[in-house]
């Protein structure tokens, strides 16, 4: 469960092919994307929200994404 406060969302038909969908809601709404080559990712929800899961789950999500992108950037730089 994630905290989502709006109805604005990305349209998969217009999403540039360089972006991979990494998360979707139960109704198929895009909730996360990642660039195929660049260390760029985005989420369409509020991981820091008290509505997102429980405890420190949102902060762990943020930390995991930052660590993942840092690792990708390091590999690409090598």
N, CA, C and O atoms as a Tripos MOL2 file, in Angstrom:
@<TRIPOS>MOLECULE
protein
  312   311    78     0     0
PROTEIN
NO_CHARGES

@<TRIPOS>ATOM
      1 N           0.8440   -1.1770    0.0000 N.3       1 UNK1
      2 CA          0.0000    0.0000    0.0000 C.3       1 UNK1
      3 C           0.8850    1.2350    0.0000 C.2       1 UNK1
      4 O           1.8300    1.3360    0.7830 O.2       1 UNK1
      5 N           0.5700    2.1750   -0.8870 N.am      2 UNK2
      6 CA          1.3350    3.4170   -0.9440 C.3       2 UNK2
      7 C           0.3880    4.6040   -0.8730 C.2       2 UNK2
      8 O          -0.7890    4.4930   -1.2150 O.2       2 UNK2
      9 N           0.9150    5.7470   -0.4230 N.am      3 UNK3
     10 CA          0.1350    6.9660   -0.3410 C.3       3 UNK3
     11 C           0.1400    7.6980   -1.6690 C.2       3 UNK3
     12 O           1.1880    8.1430   -2.1370 O.2       3 UNK3
     13 N          -1.0250    7.8220   -2.2710 N.am      4 UNK4
     14 CA         -1.1570    8.5230   -3.5500 C.3       4 UNK4
     15 C          -2.2430    9.5700   -3.3660 C.2       4 UNK4
     16 O          -3.3540    9.2530   -2.9400 O.2       4 UNK4
     17 N          -1.9210   10.8170   -3.6870 N.am      5 UNK5
     18 CA         -2.8230   11.9180   -3.3840 C.3       5 UNK5
     19 C          -3.4160   12.5870   -4.6100 C.2       5 UNK5
     20 O          -3.9700   13.6790   -4.4860 O.2       5 UNK5
     21 N          -3.3280   12.0000   -5.7610 N.am      6 UNK6
     22 CA         -3.7810   12.6590   -6.9760 C.3       6 UNK6
     23 C          -4.1410   11.6300   -8.0280 C.2       6 UNK6
     24 O          -3.9340   10.4310   -7.8430 O.2       6 UNK6
     25 N          -4.6820   12.1130   -9.1310 N.am      7 UNK7
     26 CA         -5.0560   11.2010  -10.2130 C.3       7 UNK7
     27 C          -4.2190   11.4350  -11.4650 C.2       7 UNK7
     28 O          -4.5600   10.9290  -12.5340 O.2       7 UNK7
     29 N          -3.1350   12.1880  -11.3510 N.am      8 UNK8
     30 CA         -2.2420   12.4190  -12.4890 C.3       8 UNK8
     31 C          -1.3250   11.2120  -12.6040 C.2       8 UNK8
     32 O          -0.7480   10.7680  -11.6110 O.2       8 UNK8
     33 N          -1.1870   10.6760  -13.8300 N.am      9 UNK9
     34 CA         -0.3370    9.5030  -14.0020 C.3       9 UNK9
     35 C           0.2300    9.4670  -15.4120 C.2       9 UNK9
     36 O          -0.2870   10.1160  -16.3210 O.2       9 UNK9
     37 N           1.2950    8.7030  -15.5790 N.am     10 UNK10
     38 CA          1.9440    8.5580  -16.8850 C.3      10 UNK10
     39 C           1.1240    7.6130  -17.7550 C.2      10 UNK10
     40 O           0.5570    6.6350  -17.2680 O.2      10 UNK10
     41 N           1.0700    7.9170  -19.0410 N.am     11 UNK11
     42 CA          0.3810    7.0760  -20.0160 C.3      11 UNK11
     43 C           1.4030    6.1330  -20.6350 C.2      11 UNK11
     44 O           2.3460    6.6000  -21.2720 O.2      11 UNK11
     45 N           1.2500    4.8240  -20.4710 N.am     12 UNK12
     46 CA          2.2420    3.8940  -21.0200 C.3      12 UNK12
     47 C           2.4110    4.0240  -22.5320 C.2      12 UNK12
     48 O           3.4790    3.7130  -23.0600 O.2      12 UNK12
     49 N           1.3810    4.4750  -23.2280 N.am     13 UNK13
     50 CA          1.4560    4.6150  -24.6860 C.3      13 UNK13
     51 C           2.3770    5.7560  -25.1070 C.2      13 UNK13
     52 O           2.8970    5.7530  -26.2220 O.2      13 UNK13
     53 N           2.5800    6.7270  -24.2260 N.am     14 UNK14
     54 CA          3.4240    7.8720  -24.5760 C.3      14 UNK14
     55 C           4.7510    7.8850  -23.8200 C.2      14 UNK14
     56 O           5.5530    8.8030  -23.9930 O.2      14 UNK14
     57 N           4.9840    6.8870  -22.9950 N.am     15 UNK15
     58 CA          6.2320    6.7990  -22.2390 C.3      15 UNK15
     59 C           7.3780    6.4900  -23.1980 C.2      15 UNK15
     60 O           7.3020    5.5080  -23.9380 O.2      15 UNK15
     61 N           8.4340    7.2970  -23.2070 N.am     16 UNK16
     62 CA          9.5670    7.0080  -24.0980 C.3      16 UNK16
     63 C          10.1010    5.6010  -23.8590 C.2      16 UNK16
     64 O          10.1420    5.1340  -22.7210 O.2      16 UNK16
     65 N          10.5030    4.9370  -24.9170 N.am     17 UNK17
     66 CA         10.9180    3.5310  -24.7920 C.3      17 UNK17
     67 C          12.1650    3.3460  -23.9430 C.2      17 UNK17
     68 O          12.4600    2.2260  -23.5270 O.2      17 UNK17
     69 N          12.9140    4.4280  -23.6740 N.am     18 UNK18
     70 CA         14.0890    4.3320  -22.8100 C.3      18 UNK18
     71 C          13.7110    4.0840  -21.3550 C.2      18 UNK18
     72 O          14.5600    3.7140  -20.5440 O.2      18 UNK18
     73 N          12.4440    4.2860  -21.0260 N.am     19 UNK19
     74 CA         11.9910    4.0930  -19.6520 C.3      19 UNK19
     75 C          11.2920    2.7550  -19.4950 C.2      19 UNK19
     76 O          10.4430    2.3740  -20.3000 O.2      19 UNK19
     77 N          11.6730    2.0520  -18.4330 N.am     20 UNK20
     78 CA         11.0530    0.7670  -18.1020 C.3      20 UNK20
     79 C          10.0800    0.9980  -16.9540 C.2      20 UNK20
     80 O          10.3890    1.7290  -16.0130 O.2      20 UNK20
     81 N           8.9300    0.3890  -17.0270 N.am     21 UNK21
     82 CA          7.9700    0.4580  -15.9290 C.3      21 UNK21
     83 C           8.4300   -0.5250  -14.8640 C.2      21 UNK21
     84 O           8.5710   -1.7190  -15.1310 O.2      21 UNK21
     85 N           8.6610   -0.0250  -13.6640 N.am     22 UNK22
     86 CA          9.1670   -0.8740  -12.5820 C.3      22 UNK22
     87 C           8.1430   -1.1220  -11.4850 C.2      22 UNK22
     88 O           8.3500   -1.9760  -10.6230 O.2      22 UNK22
     89 N           7.0410   -0.3820  -11.5100 N.am     23 UNK23
     90 CA          5.9940   -0.5940  -10.5040 C.3      23 UNK23
     91 C           4.6610   -0.1270  -11.0610 C.2      23 UNK23
     92 O           4.5820    0.8830  -11.7610 O.2      23 UNK23
     93 N           3.6230   -0.8720  -10.7420 N.am     24 UNK24
     94 CA          2.2610   -0.5160  -11.1430 C.3      24 UNK24
     95 C           1.3230   -0.7280   -9.9640 C.2      24 UNK24
     96 O           1.5810   -1.5520   -9.0860 O.2      24 UNK24
     97 N           0.2300    0.0300   -9.9580 N.am     25 UNK25
     98 CA         -0.7990   -0.1840   -8.9450 C.3      25 UNK25
     99 C          -1.6370   -1.3940   -9.3580 C.2      25 UNK25
    100 O          -1.4570   -1.9450  -10.4440 O.2      25 UNK25
    101 N          -2.5400   -1.7910   -8.4900 N.am     26 UNK26
    102 CA         -3.4020   -2.9340   -8.7990 C.3      26 UNK26
    103 C          -4.2410   -2.7030  -10.0440 C.2      26 UNK26
    104 O          -4.5990   -3.6560  -10.7370 O.2      26 UNK26
    105 N          -4.5630   -1.4270  -10.3390 N.am     27 UNK27
    106 CA         -5.3710   -1.1440  -11.5300 C.3      27 UNK27
    107 C          -4.5230   -0.8580  -12.7700 C.2      27 UNK27
    108 O          -5.0550   -0.4440  -13.8000 O.2      27 UNK27
    109 N          -3.2010   -1.0780  -12.6770 N.am     28 UNK28
    110 CA         -2.3210   -0.9110  -13.8290 C.3      28 UNK28
    111 C          -1.7400    0.4760  -14.0030 C.2      28 UNK28
    112 O          -1.0270    0.7220  -14.9760 O.2      28 UNK28
    113 N          -2.0250    1.3960  -13.0820 N.am     29 UNK29
    114 CA         -1.4580    2.7410  -13.1500 C.3      29 UNK29
    115 C           0.0410    2.6640  -12.8860 C.2      29 UNK29
    116 O           0.4780    2.0110  -11.9380 O.2      29 UNK29
    117 N           0.8270    3.3320  -13.7260 N.am     30 UNK30
    118 CA          2.2780    3.3410  -13.5440 C.3      30 UNK30
    119 C           2.6150    4.0520  -12.2420 C.2      30 UNK30
    120 O           2.1840    5.1810  -12.0100 O.2      30 UNK30
    121 N           3.3910    3.3810  -11.3950 N.am     31 UNK31
    122 CA          3.7900    3.9560  -10.1160 C.3      31 UNK31
    123 C           5.2970    4.1190   -9.9980 C.2      31 UNK31
    124 O           5.7760    4.7870   -9.0820 O.2      31 UNK31
    125 N           6.0590    3.5110  -10.9220 N.am     32 UNK32
    126 CA          7.5110    3.6390  -10.8960 C.3      32 UNK32
    127 C           8.0980    3.3870  -12.2710 C.2      32 UNK32
    128 O           7.6400    2.5110  -13.0040 O.2      32 UNK32
    129 N           9.1250    4.1670  -12.6150 N.am     33 UNK33
    130 CA          9.8360    3.9860  -13.8830 C.3      33 UNK33
    131 C          11.3330    4.1040  -13.6380 C.2      33 UNK33
    132 O          11.7770    4.6830  -12.6470 O.2      33 UNK33
    133 N          12.0970    3.5410  -14.5630 N.am     34 UNK34
    134 CA         13.5560    3.6330  -14.4980 C.3      34 UNK34
    135 C          14.0820    3.7470  -15.9210 C.2      34 UNK34
    136 O          13.6130    3.0490  -16.8200 O.2      34 UNK34
    137 N          15.0540    4.6240  -16.1240 N.am     35 UNK35
    138 CA         15.6790    4.7790  -17.4350 C.3      35 UNK35
    139 C          16.5480    3.5620  -17.7100 C.2      35 UNK35
    140 O          17.2310    3.0690  -16.8120 O.2      35 UNK35
    141 N          16.5260    3.0770  -18.9380 N.am     36 UNK36
    142 CA         17.2590    1.8610  -19.2960 C.3      36 UNK36
    143 C          18.7690    2.0350  -19.2240 C.2      36 UNK36
    144 O          19.4800    1.0690  -18.9440 O.2      36 UNK36
    145 N          19.2820    3.2480  -19.4690 N.am     37 UNK37
    146 CA         20.7310    3.4530  -19.5150 C.3      37 UNK37
    147 C          21.2520    4.4270  -18.4710 C.2      37 UNK37
    148 O          22.3550    4.2460  -17.9540 O.2      37 UNK37
    149 N          20.4950    5.4350  -18.1600 N.am     38 UNK38
    150 CA         20.9360    6.4670  -17.2170 C.3      38 UNK38
    151 C          20.4790    6.1210  -15.8000 C.2      38 UNK38
    152 O          19.4680    5.4390  -15.6310 O.2      38 UNK38
    153 N          21.2080    6.5800  -14.7830 N.am     39 UNK39
    154 CA         20.7970    6.3200  -13.3980 C.3      39 UNK39
    155 C          19.6730    7.2660  -12.9760 C.2      39 UNK39
    156 O          19.8580    8.1380  -12.1270 O.2      39 UNK39
    157 N          18.5060    7.0690  -13.5880 N.am     40 UNK40
    158 CA         17.3470    7.9210  -13.3400 C.3      40 UNK40
    159 C          16.1470    7.0250  -13.0360 C.2      40 UNK40
    160 O          15.8590    6.0860  -13.7780 O.2      40 UNK40
    161 N          15.4620    7.3210  -11.9560 N.am     41 UNK41
    162 CA         14.2560    6.5810  -11.5920 C.3      41 UNK41
    163 C          13.2690    7.5530  -10.9670 C.2      41 UNK41
    164 O          13.6540    8.6010  -10.4470 O.2      41 UNK41
    165 N          11.9950    7.1950  -11.0230 N.am     42 UNK42
    166 CA         10.9620    8.0470  -10.4430 C.3      42 UNK42
    167 C           9.8170    7.1840   -9.9440 C.2      42 UNK42
    168 O           9.5490    6.1070  -10.4770 O.2      42 UNK42
    169 N           9.1480    7.6750   -8.9130 N.am     43 UNK43
    170 CA          7.9510    7.0150   -8.4110 C.3      43 UNK43
    171 C           6.7900    7.9950   -8.4520 C.2      43 UNK43
    172 O           6.9820    9.2080   -8.3660 O.2      43 UNK43
    173 N           5.5930    7.4630   -8.5830 N.am     44 UNK44
    174 CA          4.3840    8.2740   -8.6910 C.3      44 UNK44
    175 C           3.5630    8.1310   -7.4050 C.2      44 UNK44
    176 O           2.3330    8.0940   -7.4390 O.2      44 UNK44
    177 N           4.2510    8.0540   -6.3010 N.am     45 UNK45
    178 CA          3.5820    7.9790   -5.0110 C.3      45 UNK45
    179 C           4.5030    8.6130   -3.9880 C.2      45 UNK45
    180 O           5.6020    9.0540   -4.3250 O.2      45 UNK45
    181 N           4.0750    8.6600   -2.7760 N.am     46 UNK46
    182 CA          4.8340    9.3220   -1.7180 C.3      46 UNK46
    183 C           5.4160    8.2800   -0.7640 C.2      46 UNK46
    184 O           4.7480    7.8830    0.1900 O.2      46 UNK46
    185 N           6.6620    7.8260   -1.0070 N.am     47 UNK47
    186 CA          7.2360    6.8160   -0.1200 C.3      47 UNK47
    187 C           7.4300    7.3220    1.3080 C.2      47 UNK47
    188 O           7.5040    6.5260    2.2440 O.2      47 UNK47
    189 N           7.5110    8.6360    1.4780 N.am     48 UNK48
    190 CA          7.7160    9.1990    2.8140 C.3      48 UNK48
    191 C           6.4050    9.3390    3.5900 C.2      48 UNK48
    192 O           6.4190    9.6730    4.7750 O.2      48 UNK48
    193 N           5.2750    9.0860    2.9280 N.am     49 UNK49
    194 CA          3.9620    9.2960    3.5320 C.3      49 UNK49
    195 C           3.6540    8.2760    4.6200 C.2      49 UNK49
    196 O           4.0860    7.1250    4.5580 O.2      49 UNK49
    197 N           2.9040    8.7210    5.6090 N.am     50 UNK50
    198 CA          2.4480    7.7840    6.6330 C.3      50 UNK50
    199 C           1.4490    6.7920    6.0490 C.2      50 UNK50
    200 O           1.1710    5.7630    6.6650 O.2      50 UNK50
    201 N           0.9020    7.0880    4.8630 N.am     51 UNK51
    202 CA         -0.0290    6.1710    4.2060 C.3      51 UNK51
    203 C           0.6990    5.0330    3.4920 C.2      51 UNK51
    204 O           0.0670    4.0460    3.1150 O.2      51 UNK51
    205 N           2.0070    5.1480    3.2990 N.am     52 UNK52
    206 CA          2.7730    4.1340    2.5870 C.3      52 UNK52
    207 C           3.2330    3.0610    3.5540 C.2      52 UNK52
    208 O           4.0850    3.2940    4.4110 O.2      52 UNK52
    209 N           2.6510    1.8800    3.3970 N.am     53 UNK53
    210 CA          2.9870    0.7220    4.2280 C.3      53 UNK53
    211 C           2.9770    1.1100    5.6940 C.2      53 UNK53
    212 O           2.0000    1.6850    6.1720 O.2      53 UNK53
    213 N           4.0340    0.8120    6.4080 N.am     54 UNK54
    214 CA          4.0760    1.1460    7.8220 C.3      54 UNK54
    215 C           5.4970    1.3200    8.2870 C.2      54 UNK54
    216 O           6.4420    0.9250    7.6040 O.2      54 UNK54
    217 N           5.6430    1.9080    9.4460 N.am     55 UNK55
    218 CA          6.9680    2.0970   10.0220 C.3      55 UNK55
    219 C           7.8790    2.8940    9.1120 C.2      55 UNK55
    220 O           7.5060    3.9570    8.6150 O.2      55 UNK55
    221 N           9.0830    2.3690    8.8960 N.am     56 UNK56
    222 CA         10.0700    3.0780    8.0740 C.3      56 UNK56
    223 C          10.1710    2.4870    6.6690 C.2      56 UNK56
    224 O          11.2000    2.6480    6.0130 O.2      56 UNK56
    225 N           9.1260    1.8080    6.1950 N.am     57 UNK57
    226 CA          9.1660    1.1610    4.8760 C.3      57 UNK57
    227 C           9.4230    2.1670    3.7600 C.2      57 UNK57
    228 O          10.1830    1.8820    2.8350 O.2      57 UNK57
    229 N           8.7970    3.3410    3.8370 N.am     58 UNK58
    230 CA          9.0020    4.3560    2.8070 C.3      58 UNK58
    231 C          10.4470    4.8190    2.7410 C.2      58 UNK58
    232 O          11.0040    4.9730    1.6540 O.2      58 UNK58
    233 N          11.0580    5.0420    3.9040 N.am     59 UNK59
    234 CA         12.4580    5.4690    3.9350 C.3      59 UNK59
    235 C          13.3560    4.3660    3.3900 C.2      59 UNK59
    236 O          14.3300    4.6520    2.6940 O.2      59 UNK59
    237 N          13.0470    3.1220    3.6920 N.am     60 UNK60
    238 CA         13.8380    2.0080    3.1480 C.3      60 UNK60
    239 C          13.7270    1.9600    1.6280 C.2      60 UNK60
    240 O          14.7100    1.6700    0.9450 O.2      60 UNK60
    241 N          12.5260    2.2460    1.0840 N.am     61 UNK61
    242 CA         12.3700    2.2900   -0.3760 C.3      61 UNK61
    243 C          13.2660    3.3640   -0.9750 C.2      61 UNK61
    244 O          13.9550    3.1210   -1.9650 O.2      61 UNK61
    245 N          13.2580    4.5490   -0.3760 N.am     62 UNK62
    246 CA         14.0870    5.6480   -0.8750 C.3      62 UNK62
    247 C          15.5600    5.2560   -0.8200 C.2      62 UNK62
    248 O          16.2900    5.4530   -1.7910 O.2      62 UNK62
    249 N          15.9990    4.7070    0.3010 N.am     63 UNK63
    250 CA         17.4010    4.2910    0.4410 C.3      63 UNK63
    251 C          17.7670    3.2210   -0.5820 C.2      63 UNK63
    252 O          18.8610    3.2650   -1.1440 O.2      63 UNK63
    253 N          16.8840    2.2660   -0.8350 N.am     64 UNK64
    254 CA         17.1590    1.2090   -1.8110 C.3      64 UNK64
    255 C          17.2910    1.7580   -3.2240 C.2      64 UNK64
    256 O          18.1720    1.3360   -3.9740 O.2      64 UNK64
    257 N          16.4230    2.6940   -3.5930 N.am     65 UNK65
    258 CA         16.4950    3.2840   -4.9340 C.3      65 UNK65
    259 C          17.7890    4.0730   -5.0940 C.2      65 UNK65
    260 O          18.4690    3.9480   -6.1120 O.2      65 UNK65
    261 N          18.1320    4.8820   -4.0980 N.am     66 UNK66
    262 CA         19.3720    5.6660   -4.1770 C.3      66 UNK66
    263 C          20.5810    4.7400   -4.2830 C.2      66 UNK66
    264 O          21.4780    4.9940   -5.0870 O.2      66 UNK66
    265 N          20.6220    3.6810   -3.4940 N.am     67 UNK67
    266 CA         21.7410    2.7330   -3.5490 C.3      67 UNK67
    267 C          21.7990    2.0340   -4.9060 C.2      67 UNK67
    268 O          22.8820    1.8620   -5.4650 O.2      67 UNK67
    269 N          20.6560    1.6330   -5.4350 N.am     68 UNK68
    270 CA         20.5960    0.9710   -6.7430 C.3      68 UNK68
    271 C          21.1220    1.8850   -7.8470 C.2      68 UNK68
    272 O          21.9220    1.4610   -8.6810 O.2      68 UNK68
    273 N          20.6680    3.1390   -7.8500 N.am     69 UNK69
    274 CA         21.1020    4.0740   -8.8940 C.3      69 UNK69
    275 C          22.5770    4.4270   -8.7470 C.2      69 UNK69
    276 O          23.2730    4.5910   -9.7500 O.2      69 UNK69
    277 N          23.0620    4.5470   -7.5210 N.am     70 UNK70
    278 CA         24.4880    4.8260   -7.3100 C.3      70 UNK70
    279 C          25.3330    3.6710   -7.8350 C.2      70 UNK70
    280 O          26.3770    3.8920   -8.4490 O.2      70 UNK70
    281 N          24.8890    2.4540   -7.5980 N.am     71 UNK71
    282 CA         25.6120    1.2770   -8.0930 C.3      71 UNK71
    283 C          25.6130    1.2530   -9.6200 C.2      71 UNK71
    284 O          26.6410    0.9610  -10.2320 O.2      71 UNK71
    285 N          24.4740    1.5550  -10.2390 N.am     72 UNK72
    286 CA         24.4030    1.6050  -11.7080 C.3      72 UNK72
    287 C          25.3350    2.6660  -12.2650 C.2      72 UNK72
    288 O          26.0240    2.4310  -13.2580 O.2      72 UNK72
    289 N          25.3620    3.8340  -11.6300 N.am     73 UNK73
    290 CA         26.2220    4.9220  -12.1000 C.3      73 UNK73
    291 C          27.6860    4.5230  -11.9950 C.2      73 UNK73
    292 O          28.4760    4.8360  -12.8860 O.2      73 UNK73
    293 N          28.0550    3.8400  -10.9250 N.am     74 UNK74
    294 CA         29.4390    3.4060  -10.7290 C.3      74 UNK74
    295 C          29.8340    2.3870  -11.8000 C.2      74 UNK74
    296 O          30.9360    2.4640  -12.3450 O.2      74 UNK74
    297 N          28.9620    1.4470  -12.1040 N.am     75 UNK75
    298 CA         29.2330    0.4320  -13.1320 C.3      75 UNK75
    299 C          29.3740    1.0890  -14.4990 C.2      75 UNK75
    300 O          30.2610    0.7300  -15.2730 O.2      75 UNK75
    301 N          28.5030    2.0520  -14.7980 N.am     76 UNK76
    302 CA         28.5630    2.7340  -16.0930 C.3      76 UNK76
    303 C          29.8240    3.5680  -16.2310 C.2      76 UNK76
    304 O          30.3480    3.7190  -17.3350 O.2      76 UNK76
    305 N          30.3180    4.1120  -15.1220 N.am     77 UNK77
    306 CA         31.5160    4.9510  -15.1690 C.3      77 UNK77
    307 C          32.7780    4.1170  -15.3570 C.2      77 UNK77
    308 O          33.7980    4.6280  -15.8200 O.2      77 UNK77
    309 N          32.7160    2.8490  -15.0030 N.am     78 UNK78
    310 CA         33.9020    1.9740  -15.0900 C.3      78 UNK78
    311 C          34.2180    1.5760  -16.5200 C.2      78 UNK78
    312 O          35.1810    0.8460  -16.7590 O.2      78 UNK78
@<TRIPOS>BOND
     1     1     2 1
     2     2     3 1
     3     3     4 2
     4     3     5 am
     5     5     6 1
     6     6     7 1
     7     7     8 2
     8     7     9 am
     9     9    10 1
    10    10    11 1
    11    11    12 2
    12    11    13 am
    13    13    14 1
    14    14    15 1
    15    15    16 2
    16    15    17 am
    17    17    18 1
    18    18    19 1
    19    19    20 2
    20    19    21 am
    21    21    22 1
    22    22    23 1
    23    23    24 2
    24    23    25 am
    25    25    26 1
    26    26    27 1
    27    27    28 2
    28    27    29 am
    29    29    30 1
    30    30    31 1
    31    31    32 2
    32    31    33 am
    33    33    34 1
    34    34    35 1
    35    35    36 2
    36    35    37 am
    37    37    38 1
    38    38    39 1
    39    39    40 2
    40    39    41 am
    41    41    42 1
    42    42    43 1
    43    43    44 2
    44    43    45 am
    45    45    46 1
    46    46    47 1
    47    47    48 2
    48    47    49 am
    49    49    50 1
    50    50    51 1
    51    51    52 2
    52    51    53 am
    53    53    54 1
    54    54    55 1
    55    55    56 2
    56    55    57 am
    57    57    58 1
    58    58    59 1
    59    59    60 2
    60    59    61 am
    61    61    62 1
    62    62    63 1
    63    63    64 2
    64    63    65 am
    65    65    66 1
    66    66    67 1
    67    67    68 2
    68    67    69 am
    69    69    70 1
    70    70    71 1
    71    71    72 2
    72    71    73 am
    73    73    74 1
    74    74    75 1
    75    75    76 2
    76    75    77 am
    77    77    78 1
    78    78    79 1
    79    79    80 2
    80    79    81 am
    81    81    82 1
    82    82    83 1
    83    83    84 2
    84    83    85 am
    85    85    86 1
    86    86    87 1
    87    87    88 2
    88    87    89 am
    89    89    90 1
    90    90    91 1
    91    91    92 2
    92    91    93 am
    93    93    94 1
    94    94    95 1
    95    95    96 2
    96    95    97 am
    97    97    98 1
    98    98    99 1
    99    99   100 2
   100    99   101 am
   101   101   102 1
   102   102   103 1
   103   103   104 2
   104   103   105 am
   105   105   106 1
   106   106   107 1
   107   107   108 2
   108   107   109 am
   109   109   110 1
   110   110   111 1
   111   111   112 2
   112   111   113 am
   113   113   114 1
   114   114   115 1
   115   115   116 2
   116   115   117 am
   117   117   118 1
   118   118   119 1
   119   119   120 2
   120   119   121 am
   121   121   122 1
   122   122   123 1
   123   123   124 2
   124   123   125 am
   125   125   126 1
   126   126   127 1
   127   127   128 2
   128   127   129 am
   129   129   130 1
   130   130   131 1
   131   131   132 2
   132   131   133 am
   133   133   134 1
   134   134   135 1
   135   135   136 2
   136   135   137 am
   137   137   138 1
   138   138   139 1
   139   139   140 2
   140   139   141 am
   141   141   142 1
   142   142   143 1
   143   143   144 2
   144   143   145 am
   145   145   146 1
   146   146   147 1
   147   147   148 2
   148   147   149 am
   149   149   150 1
   150   150   151 1
   151   151   152 2
   152   151   153 am
   153   153   154 1
   154   154   155 1
   155   155   156 2
   156   155   157 am
   157   157   158 1
   158   158   159 1
   159   159   160 2
   160   159   161 am
   161   161   162 1
   162   162   163 1
   163   163   164 2
   164   163   165 am
   165   165   166 1
   166   166   167 1
   167   167   168 2
   168   167   169 am
   169   169   170 1
   170   170   171 1
   171   171   172 2
   172   171   173 am
   173   173   174 1
   174   174   175 1
   175   175   176 2
   176   175   177 am
   177   177   178 1
   178   178   179 1
   179   179   180 2
   180   179   181 am
   181   181   182 1
   182   182   183 1
   183   183   184 2
   184   183   185 am
   185   185   186 1
   186   186   187 1
   187   187   188 2
   188   187   189 am
   189   189   190 1
   190   190   191 1
   191   191   192 2
   192   191   193 am
   193   193   194 1
   194   194   195 1
   195   195   196 2
   196   195   197 am
   197   197   198 1
   198   198   199 1
   199   199   200 2
   200   199   201 am
   201   201   202 1
   202   202   203 1
   203   203   204 2
   204   203   205 am
   205   205   206 1
   206   206   207 1
   207   207   208 2
   208   207   209 am
   209   209   210 1
   210   210   211 1
   211   211   212 2
   212   211   213 am
   213   213   214 1
   214   214   215 1
   215   215   216 2
   216   215   217 am
   217   217   218 1
   218   218   219 1
   219   219   220 2
   220   219   221 am
   221   221   222 1
   222   222   223 1
   223   223   224 2
   224   223   225 am
   225   225   226 1
   226   226   227 1
   227   227   228 2
   228   227   229 am
   229   229   230 1
   230   230   231 1
   231   231   232 2
   232   231   233 am
   233   233   234 1
   234   234   235 1
   235   235   236 2
   236   235   237 am
   237   237   238 1
   238   238   239 1
   239   239   240 2
   240   239   241 am
   241   241   242 1
   242   242   243 1
   243   243   244 2
   244   243   245 am
   245   245   246 1
   246   246   247 1
   247   247   248 2
   248   247   249 am
   249   249   250 1
   250   250   251 1
   251   251   252 2
   252   251   253 am
   253   253   254 1
   254   254   255 1
   255   255   256 2
   256   255   257 am
   257   257   258 1
   258   258   259 1
   259   259   260 2
   260   259   261 am
   261   261   262 1
   262   262   263 1
   263   263   264 2
   264   263   265 am
   265   265   266 1
   266   266   267 1
   267   267   268 2
   268   267   269 am
   269   269   270 1
   270   270   271 1
   271   271   272 2
   272   271   273 am
   273   273   274 1
   274   274   275 1
   275   275   276 2
   276   275   277 am
   277   277   278 1
   278   278   279 1
   279   279   280 2
   280   279   281 am
   281   281   282 1
   282   282   283 1
   283   283   284 2
   284   283   285 am
   285   285   286 1
   286   286   287 1
   287   287   288 2
   288   287   289 am
   289   289   290 1
   290   290   291 1
   291   291   292 2
   292   291   293 am
   293   293   294 1
   294   294   295 1
   295   295   296 2
   296   295   297 am
   297   297   298 1
   298   298   299 1
   299   299   300 2
   300   299   301 am
   301   301   302 1
   302   302   303 1
   303   303   304 2
   304   303   305 am
   305   305   306 1
   306   306   307 1
   307   307   308 2
   308   307   309 am
   309   309   310 1
   310   310   311 1
   311   311   312 2
@<TRIPOS>SUBSTRUCTURE
     1 UNK1         2 RESIDUE 1 A UNK
     2 UNK2         6 RESIDUE 1 A UNK
     3 UNK3        10 RESIDUE 1 A UNK
     4 UNK4        14 RESIDUE 1 A UNK
     5 UNK5        18 RESIDUE 1 A UNK
     6 UNK6        22 RESIDUE 1 A UNK
     7 UNK7        26 RESIDUE 1 A UNK
     8 UNK8        30 RESIDUE 1 A UNK
     9 UNK9        34 RESIDUE 1 A UNK
    10 UNK10       38 RESIDUE 1 A UNK
    11 UNK11       42 RESIDUE 1 A UNK
    12 UNK12       46 RESIDUE 1 A UNK
    13 UNK13       50 RESIDUE 1 A UNK
    14 UNK14       54 RESIDUE 1 A UNK
    15 UNK15       58 RESIDUE 1 A UNK
    16 UNK16       62 RESIDUE 1 A UNK
    17 UNK17       66 RESIDUE 1 A UNK
    18 UNK18       70 RESIDUE 1 A UNK
    19 UNK19       74 RESIDUE 1 A UNK
    20 UNK20       78 RESIDUE 1 A UNK
    21 UNK21       82 RESIDUE 1 A UNK
    22 UNK22       86 RESIDUE 1 A UNK
    23 UNK23       90 RESIDUE 1 A UNK
    24 UNK24       94 RESIDUE 1 A UNK
    25 UNK25       98 RESIDUE 1 A UNK
    26 UNK26      102 RESIDUE 1 A UNK
    27 UNK27      106 RESIDUE 1 A UNK
    28 UNK28      110 RESIDUE 1 A UNK
    29 UNK29      114 RESIDUE 1 A UNK
    30 UNK30      118 RESIDUE 1 A UNK
    31 UNK31      122 RESIDUE 1 A UNK
    32 UNK32      126 RESIDUE 1 A UNK
    33 UNK33      130 RESIDUE 1 A UNK
    34 UNK34      134 RESIDUE 1 A UNK
    35 UNK35      138 RESIDUE 1 A UNK
    36 UNK36      142 RESIDUE 1 A UNK
    37 UNK37      146 RESIDUE 1 A UNK
    38 UNK38      150 RESIDUE 1 A UNK
    39 UNK39      154 RESIDUE 1 A UNK
    40 UNK40      158 RESIDUE 1 A UNK
    41 UNK41      162 RESIDUE 1 A UNK
    42 UNK42      166 RESIDUE 1 A UNK
    43 UNK43      170 RESIDUE 1 A UNK
    44 UNK44      174 RESIDUE 1 A UNK
    45 UNK45      178 RESIDUE 1 A UNK
    46 UNK46      182 RESIDUE 1 A UNK
    47 UNK47      186 RESIDUE 1 A UNK
    48 UNK48      190 RESIDUE 1 A UNK
    49 UNK49      194 RESIDUE 1 A UNK
    50 UNK50      198 RESIDUE 1 A UNK
    51 UNK51      202 RESIDUE 1 A UNK
    52 UNK52      206 RESIDUE 1 A UNK
    53 UNK53      210 RESIDUE 1 A UNK
    54 UNK54      214 RESIDUE 1 A UNK
    55 UNK55      218 RESIDUE 1 A UNK
    56 UNK56      222 RESIDUE 1 A UNK
    57 UNK57      226 RESIDUE 1 A UNK
    58 UNK58      230 RESIDUE 1 A UNK
    59 UNK59      234 RESIDUE 1 A UNK
    60 UNK60      238 RESIDUE 1 A UNK
    61 UNK61      242 RESIDUE 1 A UNK
    62 UNK62      246 RESIDUE 1 A UNK
    63 UNK63      250 RESIDUE 1 A UNK
    64 UNK64      254 RESIDUE 1 A UNK
    65 UNK65      258 RESIDUE 1 A UNK
    66 UNK66      262 RESIDUE 1 A UNK
    67 UNK67      266 RESIDUE 1 A UNK
    68 UNK68      270 RESIDUE 1 A UNK
    69 UNK69      274 RESIDUE 1 A UNK
    70 UNK70      278 RESIDUE 1 A UNK
    71 UNK71      282 RESIDUE 1 A UNK
    72 UNK72      286 RESIDUE 1 A UNK
    73 UNK73      290 RESIDUE 1 A UNK
    74 UNK74      294 RESIDUE 1 A UNK
    75 UNK75      298 RESIDUE 1 A UNK
    76 UNK76      302 RESIDUE 1 A UNK
    77 UNK77      306 RESIDUE 1 A UNK
    78 UNK78      310 RESIDUE 1 A UNK
